[in-house]
Amino acid sequence: MGDVRIVFSDPGIDDYRNHLLWSPSHPTLIEAEVELWRGDERIDAVWSYTALRSFGVNGNRFMLNGRPYFLKMALDQGYWPETLMAPPDVDALRRDVELALELGFNGVRKHQKLEDPRWLFFCDLFGLLVWAEMPSPYRFSPKAVQRLVSEWTEAIRRDISHPCICAWVPLNESWGVPDLPTNPAHRDYVRSLYHLTKTLDPTRPVIGNDGWEHVATDFITIHDYASNPAVLRERYATPESSALVLERQQPGGRPLVVSGFTPNEHPLIVSEFGGIALITDRKPGWGYSRVNDTEDLVVAYEGLLRALHACRGIAGFCYTQLTDTFQEKNGLLNADRSPKAAPERFAEATRGKRKAVAMDVDPEV
């Protein structure tokens, strides 16, 4: 028996079907049952679900269901203390989705991991947007290229029907392509991955290389770990100031765009920032910046989030990170998923006064 794919035509989204649209605030799923009949005999049936929603880019905005939508995401590496990359049980997958939502996020960037499809199901069910990201190779080689292309193609094929996935990310921080500015083969590879992904799935945005050294992308993404909220506010306050960052600054120590790529009319997303570690004598570790008690962590988090919510030059952000991971003690949650402070305080800062669907008005500070 071979695989059979059945494609149903869709006339598009109209006012009569708005109540059926899937979004984080209304994750409407539509049950679907496909039956196979031979004459008057039903010989097989399968149950699944689908959803009505669209993702896209319009100028410097990310669009969900035809409307501007502001992304408020957390970086999630998907590790557990005892079982590492494998969840201890299905409830752990569900709980991770619930925790991200409880902390005020409307999406997560699943970092360097193709997660269990059951986790994607819970994201579909509860309304959590996902950036799906391919684990990176260690170095550039013909074998690495062949394997990544094959595995990435299979990953897209496996997960393409999940309504929660709003972007594909084949590479991160030039890992596996360390010489993008100087090596044409590396640049051609990133462009090829971008266009391959768009060919396999033309319905979603693609970030060719997240964080810096962009050569082909639908979003300009920046990894900026400035610990001073005033610095973030100055850099991304307006589209004009954000454009100057692209031209003149290197927040991650690498050029943000590679010669030959023109970053006009792309949404700009600060796809890594924060990374505040709670470090105590009892709990040493690492972070991009550090504090020594819970209240200082909350205050520092509030300051960074308040700054980015006030910025008109970005279309979203992704905080590093959801949970502690090994030596990285910069999660809002400990590795065992216990919160480092009252979740409602984190959630209030995450949500801010800027509504996800209200980018047409100046954000309130």
C-alpha positions in Angstrom: 0.0 0.0 0.0 1.3 3.5 -0.9 0.6 6.8 0.6 -2.4 8.8 -0.8 -2.8 12.5 -0.2 -6.2 14.1 -0.8 -6.3 17.8 -1.2 -9.6 19.7 -0.8 -10.1 23.1 -2.5 -10.6 26.1 -0.1 -12.4 29.2 -1.4 -10.6 31.3 1.3 -11.6 33.1 4.4 -14.8 35.2 4.3 -17.0 37.0 6.9 -19.3 34.0 7.1 -16.6 31.8 8.4 -14.8 34.1 10.8 -16.1 32.1 13.8 -14.3 29.0 12.4 -10.9 30.6 12.2 -8.1 29.2 14.3 -5.9 31.6 16.4 -4.3 31.6 19.8 -7.3 33.4 21.3 -9.8 31.0 19.6 -8.1 27.7 18.7 -11.0 26.3 16.8 -10.4 22.8 15.5 -12.7 21.2 13.0 -13.2 17.4 13.3 -12.8 15.5 10.1 -13.6 11.8 9.3 -12.6 10.2 6.0 -14.4 7.1 5.0 -13.5 4.6 2.3 -16.5 2.8 0.7 -16.8 -0.1 -1.7 -20.3 0.1 -3.1 -22.6 0.0 0.0 -19.8 -1.3 2.3 -17.7 1.0 4.4 -14.3 -0.7 4.5 -12.2 1.8 6.4 -12.4 5.1 8.2 -10.0 7.5 9.9 -10.6 10.4 12.2 -8.5 13.6 12.4 -8.9 17.3 12.6 -8.1 20.4 10.6 -8.3 24.2 11.0 -8.9 27.3 9.0 -6.2 29.9 9.4 -3.7 31.8 7.3 -0.2 33.1 7.9 1.7 35.7 5.9 3.8 38.8 5.7 2.5 42.3 4.7 5.3 44.9 4.6 6.9 44.9 8.1 4.1 43.0 9.8 3.3 39.3 10.4 -0.2 38.5 9.5 -2.6 35.9 11.0 -5.9 35.4 9.3 -5.3 38.6 7.2 -4.7 40.8 10.3 -1.5 42.1 11.8 -0.4 40.0 14.7 2.3 40.7 17.3 4.3 37.6 18.3 5.1 37.2 22.0 7.1 34.0 22.2 9.5 32.1 24.4 12.5 29.9 23.3 11.8 26.3 24.4 14.5 23.6 24.1 12.3 20.7 25.2 14.6 19.0 27.8 13.6 17.3 31.0 16.0 16.6 33.9 15.6 12.9 34.0 14.7 11.9 30.4 16.5 14.7 28.5 15.0 15.1 25.0 12.3 12.4 25.6 9.3 13.5 27.6 8.7 11.5 30.7 5.0 11.0 29.7 2.4 12.7 27.5 1.2 14.8 30.4 4.6 16.5 30.4 4.1 17.6 26.8 0.7 18.9 27.6 2.0 20.7 30.7 4.7 22.5 28.8 2.1 24.0 26.4 -0.1 25.0 29.4 2.8 26.6 31.2 3.8 28.7 28.2 0.3 30.0 27.9 0.1 30.7 31.7 3.2 32.8 31.4 1.5 35.0 28.8 3.1 33.8 25.6 1.2 33.3 22.4 3.9 31.2 20.8 7.2 29.3 21.2 10.3 28.8 19.2 11.1 25.1 19.6 14.9 25.5 19.5 17.1 22.9 17.8 14.6 20.1 18.2 11.8 18.5 16.1 9.4 17.9 18.9 7.1 15.0 19.5 3.9 15.4 17.3 1.8 14.9 20.5 3.2 18.3 21.7 2.2 19.9 18.4 -1.3 18.4 19.0 -1.6 20.2 22.3 -0.3 23.4 20.7 -3.1 23.0 18.1 -5.7 22.3 20.8 -4.8 25.1 23.2 -3.7 27.8 20.7 0.1 28.1 20.9 1.9 29.3 17.8 5.2 27.4 16.9 8.3 28.2 15.0 9.5 24.7 13.9 13.3 24.6 13.8 15.7 22.0 12.4 18.6 20.9 14.6 21.9 22.2 13.2 24.8 20.2 11.8 28.2 20.7 13.3 30.0 21.6 10.1 29.5 22.2 6.4 30.1 19.2 4.2 28.4 17.4 1.3 27.2 14.6 3.7 25.8 17.2 6.2 24.0 19.0 3.4 22.5 15.7 2.0 21.3 14.6 5.4 19.8 17.9 6.5 17.9 18.3 3.2 16.5 14.8 3.5 15.6 15.1 7.2 14.2 18.6 6.9 12.0 17.5 4.0 10.7 14.6 6.0 10.1 16.9 9.0 8.0 19.3 6.9 6.1 16.4 5.4 5.3 15.1 8.9 4.2 18.3 10.5 2.8 20.4 7.7 -0.8 19.8 8.7 -0.5 21.2 12.2 -2.3 24.6 12.3 -0.1 25.8 15.1 3.2 26.0 13.1 3.5 29.5 11.8 7.1 29.5 10.5 9.8 27.2 9.4 13.5 27.7 10.5 16.0 25.4 8.7 19.2 27.0 10.2 20.1 29.0 13.3 23.0 31.4 13.9 25.0 30.2 10.9 25.6 26.9 12.6 26.9 24.5 10.0 27.4 27.5 7.6 30.1 29.5 9.5 31.4 31.4 6.5 28.3 32.9 5.0 29.8 36.3 4.4 32.8 34.9 2.4 31.8 31.5 1.1 29.4 31.5 -1.9 28.6 27.8 -1.3 27.3 28.5 2.2 25.1 31.3 0.9 23.8 29.2 -1.9 22.9 26.5 0.6 20.9 28.8 2.8 19.1 30.2 -0.3 18.4 26.6 -1.4 17.0 25.6 2.0 14.8 28.7 2.0 13.4 28.0 -1.5 13.0 24.3 -0.9 11.0 25.0 2.2 8.8 27.6 0.4 8.3 25.0 -2.4 7.2 22.3 0.0 5.0 24.7 1.9 4.2 28.1 0.3 1.7 28.9 3.0 4.1 29.8 5.8 6.9 32.2 6.4 10.5 30.8 6.3 13.5 32.1 8.2 16.5 30.9 6.3 19.1 31.5 9.1 17.8 32.8 12.4 19.6 35.5 14.3 22.0 37.1 11.9 23.7 36.9 8.4 20.4 36.8 6.5 20.6 35.9 2.8 17.1 34.6 2.2 14.2 35.1 4.7 10.6 36.3 5.2 11.5 37.7 8.7 14.6 39.7 9.7 15.4 38.1 13.0 17.9 39.5 15.5 19.5 37.9 18.6 20.0 40.9 21.0 21.0 40.2 24.6 21.3 43.8 25.7 20.5 43.8 29.4 19.6 47.5 29.5 16.0 48.1 28.5 16.9 51.6 27.3 19.2 50.1 24.7 16.5 47.9 23.3 14.0 50.8 23.2 16.5 53.0 21.4 17.4 50.4 18.8 13.9 49.3 17.9 11.7 52.3 18.8 10.7 52.9 15.2 11.0 51.3 11.8 13.6 53.9 11.0 15.8 53.1 14.1 15.5 49.4 13.4 16.7 50.0 9.8 19.8 51.7 11.3 20.4 48.7 13.5 20.5 46.5 10.3 22.9 48.9 8.6 25.3 49.8 11.4 25.1 47.5 14.4 25.9 43.9 15.2 24.0 43.0 18.4 25.1 39.4 18.3 28.6 40.2 17.1 27.9 39.2 13.5 26.5 41.2 10.6 22.7 41.0 10.4 22.5 40.8 6.6 25.0 39.5 4.1 26.0 41.6 1.1 23.6 41.0 -1.8 20.4 40.7 0.4 18.2 43.8 0.7 16.1 43.7 3.9 13.3 46.0 2.7 9.8 45.4 3.9 10.5 42.5 6.1 9.0 42.1 9.6 11.7 42.4 12.2 11.6 40.1 15.2 13.9 40.0 18.2 14.0 36.3 18.2 16.4 35.9 21.1 16.7 38.4 24.0 16.8 38.4 27.8 18.5 35.3 29.1 18.4 36.5 32.7 19.9 33.9 35.0 18.9 33.6 38.6 22.2 32.6 40.2 22.5 31.8 43.9 25.2 30.2 46.1 23.0 27.1 46.1 22.4 27.1 42.4 25.3 28.2 40.2 25.0 28.4 36.5 25.2 30.6 33.4 23.1 33.3 31.7 23.5 36.3 29.4 23.0 38.5 32.5 22.4 37.5 36.1 20.4 38.4 39.2 20.6 37.0 42.7 17.0 36.9 43.9 13.5 36.3 42.6 12.3 39.9 42.9 15.3 41.2 40.9 14.5 38.6 38.2 10.9 39.8 37.9 11.9 43.5 37.9 14.6 42.8 35.2 12.1 40.8 33.1 9.4 43.5 33.4 11.9 46.2 32.3 12.9 44.3 29.1 9.4 43.4 28.2 8.1 46.9 28.8 10.8 48.2 26.5 10.0 45.8 23.6 6.3 46.3 23.9 6.9 50.0 23.4 8.9 49.5 20.2 7.2 50.2 16.8 10.1 48.9 14.9 9.4 45.2 15.6 6.7 42.6 14.8 7.4 40.4 17.8 9.9 38.9 20.2 11.1 35.6 21.6 12.4 35.5 25.2 15.3 33.2 26.2 14.0 31.0 27.7 11.1 29.0 29.0 12.9 26.6 31.3 16.4 26.1 32.7 18.4 23.7 30.5 21.5 22.1 32.0 24.0 24.9 32.9 21.7 27.5 31.4 19.9 29.0 34.3 18.0 31.7 32.4 14.6 30.1 32.3 11.4 31.6 33.8 10.8 28.1 35.0 13.3 25.7 36.7 14.2 22.6 34.9 11.5 20.7 36.8 9.0 23.2 35.5 8.5 25.0 38.9 8.2 28.7 38.5 10.9 31.0 39.7 8.4 33.7 40.7 4.6 34.1 40.6 3.5 33.1 37.1 0.9 35.9 37.0 3.7 38.5 37.4 5.6 37.1 34.4 2.4 36.8 32.5 1.4 40.4 33.1 4.8 41.6 31.8 4.7 39.2 28.8 1.3 40.3 27.6 2.0 44.0 28.3 -0.5 46.6 27.2 0.1 45.9 23.5 -2.6 43.7 22.1 -1.4 41.0 19.8 -3.9 42.0 17.1 -3.6 45.8 17.5 -0.5 47.0 15.7 -2.3 49.9 14.0 -2.2 52.0 17.1 0.8 53.3 19.1 1.6 50.9 21.9 0.9 52.1 25.4 3.9 52.2 27.7 
